[in-house]
Amino acid sequence: MEFGLDTFGDVTAGPDGRLNSHAQVIREVIEQAVLADRLGIDAFGVGEHHRPDFAISAPEVVLAAIAGRTQRILLGSAVTVLSSDDPIRVFERFATVDAASNGRAEVTLGRGSFTESFPLFGFDLAQYEALFEEKLDLFAALLKQEPVTWLGKLRPPLTNQRVFPPLDKPPLKTWIGVGGSPESVVRAARYDLPLMLAIIGGDPRRFMPFIDLYKRAYAQLGRPVKPVGLHSHGYVADSDAQAREELWPHHKAMRDRIGAERGWPPVTRAHFDQEADGGSLYVGAPETVARRIAATVKALGIARFDMKYSSGTLPHDKLMRSIELYGTKVMPLVRQMLT
């Protein structure tokens, strides 16, 4: 069982309540990763976004900076929007992070729940599905670490092409991030890649059919099934009441801002408490969060739990305390509960 932490580099508030600069937030994220490594947390992921409320648009650059200050923690993306990027460049950048970190890089590939990168980089949203399918096909070919001959419809073909740098310690661990598409689940199995479920609301057990589908797809392919991981939001403080009161205003502001863009109604405190009680918001004292994570692990049979620990403007010092409690108390408690 592996335990990870994810962040999008949410733009935090400083001690005076004013928003920090994006540069300051990136420096904070690096410090948060250094703490996670020191505490023995297994993995640290940074997500790619191209909007004002998230500071990280180039995950690999941030991961390379973290690599120079850490020793053992896995370093990955959460997620890389492959549809609006070049698969060869993505592979080369993560191969570079893998070299800099002495074999600790991993990548999670997804279509992205935000679409700002498509017009930004000149891609047509009408090709949302086709872009991901074709680019994943090329990326999967690159993972074999052999000269690639490849033909698609949306980019020029390749003939006996090598990419650099080659991996020193292949393979590059590559997850497929899925938010609720059965087609994406089957696609992950078809390319023989582990599955990372992004569960951001509701009872996590409702995703069991996706895991069953993943296993059935592997059975039909005659291959041993790859691991399944889960990404969900969470926050740990010294007591349940403290965790909820500290997280709530930042969670609401972020959720309502994004919700307004997508036509969602404002989130209520009752809904927040419902998610914290039994949904996909792992918030509370260490014992509470550990108990809920253990229940999810047992119900879904997952091999990795990644907690998205940042939430809107929640300040750096609160995030550092949450990371500390996650590493020193939550993780040992979950492992104890699972045995």
Residue pairs with C-beta under 8 A, 6 or more apart in sequence:
1 297
1 303
1 304
1 305
1 334
1 335
1 338
2 42
2 43
2 74
2 229
2 303
2 304
2 305
3 41
3 42
3 43
3 304
3 305
3 306
3 307
3 326
3 330
3 331
3 334
4 41
4 42
4 43
4 44
4 45
4 74
4 76
4 229
4 304
4 305
4 306
4 307
5 32
5 36
5 41
5 43
5 44
5 45
5 306
5 307
5 308
5 309
5 323
5 326
6 44
6 45
6 46
6 47
6 78
6 231
6 306
6 307
6 308
6 309
7 29
7 32
7 45
7 46
7 47
7 56
7 78
7 308
7 309
7 310
8 46
8 47
8 49
8 54
8 56
8 78
8 308
8 310
9 22
9 25
9 26
9 29
9 46
9 47
9 49
9 54
9 55
9 56
9 62
9 310
10 25
10 53
10 54
10 55
10 254
10 310
10 311
10 312
10 313
10 314
11 19
11 20
11 22
11 25
11 52
11 53
11 54
11 55
11 313
12 19
12 20
12 25
12 28
12 310
12 313
12 314
12 315
12 316
12 319
13 19
13 20
13 313
13 314
13 315
14 20
14 24
14 315
15 315
19 313
20 28
20 316
22 55
23 55
25 55
26 55
26 56
26 62
28 316
28 319
29 46
29 55
29 56
29 62
30 62
30 65
30 66
30 69
31 316
31 320
32 309
32 316
32 319
32 320
32 323
33 44
33 66
33 69
33 70
33 73
33 75
34 66
34 69
34 70
35 320
35 323
35 324
35 327
36 44
36 73
36 323
36 327
37 44
37 69
37 70
37 71
37 72
37 73
39 323
39 324
39 326
39 327
39 328
40 72
40 327
40 331
41 73
41 323
41 326
41 327
41 331
42 73
42 74
42 304
43 73
43 74
43 75
43 76
43 106
43 304
43 306
44 66
44 73
44 74
44 75
44 76
45 75
45 76
45 77
45 78
45 108
45 231
45 306
46 56
46 59
46 62
46 63
46 76
46 77
46 78
47 54
47 56
47 59
47 77
47 78
47 79
48 56
48 57
48 58
48 59
48 77
48 79
48 80
48 81
48 112
48 117
49 56
49 57
49 114
49 116
50 57
50 114
50 116
50 117
50 120
51 114
51 116
53 254
53 257
53 312
56 62
59 77
59 78
59 80
60 77
60 93
60 94
60 96
60 97
63 75
63 76
63 77
63 97
63 101
63 105
64 96
64 97
64 100
64 101
66 75
67 75
67 97
67 100
67 101
67 104
68 100
70 101
70 104
72 104
73 104
74 104
74 105
74 106
74 173
75 97
75 101
75 104
75 105
75 106
76 105
76 106
76 107
76 108
76 173
76 175
77 94
77 106
77 107
77 108
78 108
78 177
78 231
78 306
78 308
79 108
79 109
79 110
79 112
79 177
79 196
79 198
80 90
80 107
80 108
80 109
80 110
81 110
81 111
81 112
81 117
82 90
82 109
82 110
82 111
82 132
82 135
82 136
82 139
83 111
83 112
83 117
83 118
83 123
83 128
83 131
83 132
83 135
84 112
84 117
84 118
84 120
84 121
84 123
84 131
85 117
85 121
85 135
86 135
87 135
87 136
87 138
87 139
87 142
88 138
88 142
88 163
90 107
90 109
90 139
91 139
91 142
91 143
91 163
91 172
92 163
92 164
92 165
94 105
94 106
94 107
94 172
95 105
95 163
95 164
95 165
95 166
95 167
95 172
96 165
97 105
98 104
98 105
98 167
98 168
98 169
98 172
99 165
99 168
102 169
103 168
103 169
105 172
105 173
106 172
106 173
106 174
106 175
107 172
107 173
107 174
107 175
108 174
108 175
108 176
108 177
108 196
109 136
109 139
109 174
109 175
109 176
109 177
110 132
110 176
110 177
110 178
110 179
110 198
111 128
111 129
111 132
111 184
113 179
113 198
115 125
115 128
117 123
118 124
118 125
118 128
119 125
123 131
127 154
130 153
130 154
131 154
133 187
134 152
134 153
134 154
134 155
135 154
136 176
136 187
136 191
137 150
137 152
137 191
138 148
138 150
138 152
138 155
138 158
139 174
140 191
140 193
141 148
141 150
142 148
142 163
143 171
143 172
143 174
145 166
145 167
145 170
145 171
147 160
147 161
147 162
148 158
148 160
148 161
148 162
148 163
149 157
149 158
149 159
149 160
149 161
150 157
150 158
150 161
151 157
151 158
173 194
174 193
174 194
175 193
175 194
175 195
175 196
175 229
176 184
176 187
176 188
176 191
176 193
176 194
176 195
176 196
177 196
177 198
177 231
178 184
178 185
178 188
178 195
178 196
178 197
178 198
178 210
179 197
179 198
179 200
180 207
180 210
182 210
182 213
185 195
185 210
185 213
185 214
185 217
186 213
186 214
186 217
188 194
188 195
188 214
188 226
189 195
189 214
189 217
189 218
189 221
189 223
189 225
189 226
190 217
190 221
192 221
192 223
192 226
193 226
194 226
194 227
194 228
194 229
195 210
195 211
195 214
195 226
195 227
195 228
195 229
196 228
196 229
196 230
196 231
196 304
196 306
197 207
197 210
197 211
197 228
197 229
197 230
197 231
197 302
198 231
198 232
199 207
199 230
199 231
199 232
199 280
200 232
200 233
200 280
201 275
201 279
201 280
201 281
202 275
202 279
202 280
203 278
203 279
203 280
204 230
204 232
204 279
204 280
204 296
204 299
204 300
205 296
205 299
205 300
207 230
207 300
208 299
208 300
211 228
211 300
211 301
211 302
214 225
214 228
215 225
218 224
218 225
218 226
219 225
227 302
227 303
227 304
228 300
228 301
228 302
228 303
228 304
229 302
229 303
229 304
229 305
229 306
230 296
230 300
230 302
230 304
230 305
230 306
231 306
231 308
232 280
232 281
232 282
232 296
232 305
232 306
232 307
232 308
233 251
233 280
233 281
233 282
233 307
233 308
233 311
234 281
234 282
234 283
234 289
234 307
234 308
234 309
234 326
235 243
235 246
235 247
235 282
235 283
235 309
235 311
235 314
235 322
236 243
236 283
236 284
236 285
236 286
236 289
236 321
236 322
236 325
236 326
236 329
236 330
237 243
237 246
237 284
237 285
237 318
237 321
237 322
237 325
238 285
238 325
239 284
239 285
240 284
240 285
240 288
242 285
243 283
243 284
243 285
243 288
244 272
244 273
244 276
244 283
244 284
246 314
246 318
247 283
247 311
247 314
248 269
248 272
250 311
250 312
250 313
250 314
251 267
251 272
251 281
251 311
251 312
252 266
252 267
252 269
252 272
253 312
253 313
254 311
254 312
254 313
255 264
255 267
256 266
256 267
257 312
258 264
259 265
259 266
259 267
272 281
275 281
276 283
276 284
282 289
282 292
282 293
282 307
283 289
284 292
286 325
286 326
286 329
286 330
286 333
287 329
287 333
289 326
289 330
290 329
290 330
290 331
290 333
290 334
290 337
291 333
291 337
293 305
293 330
293 334
294 333
294 334
294 337
294 338
296 302
296 305
297 305
297 334
297 338
298 338
305 334
307 326
309 319
309 322
309 323
309 326
310 319
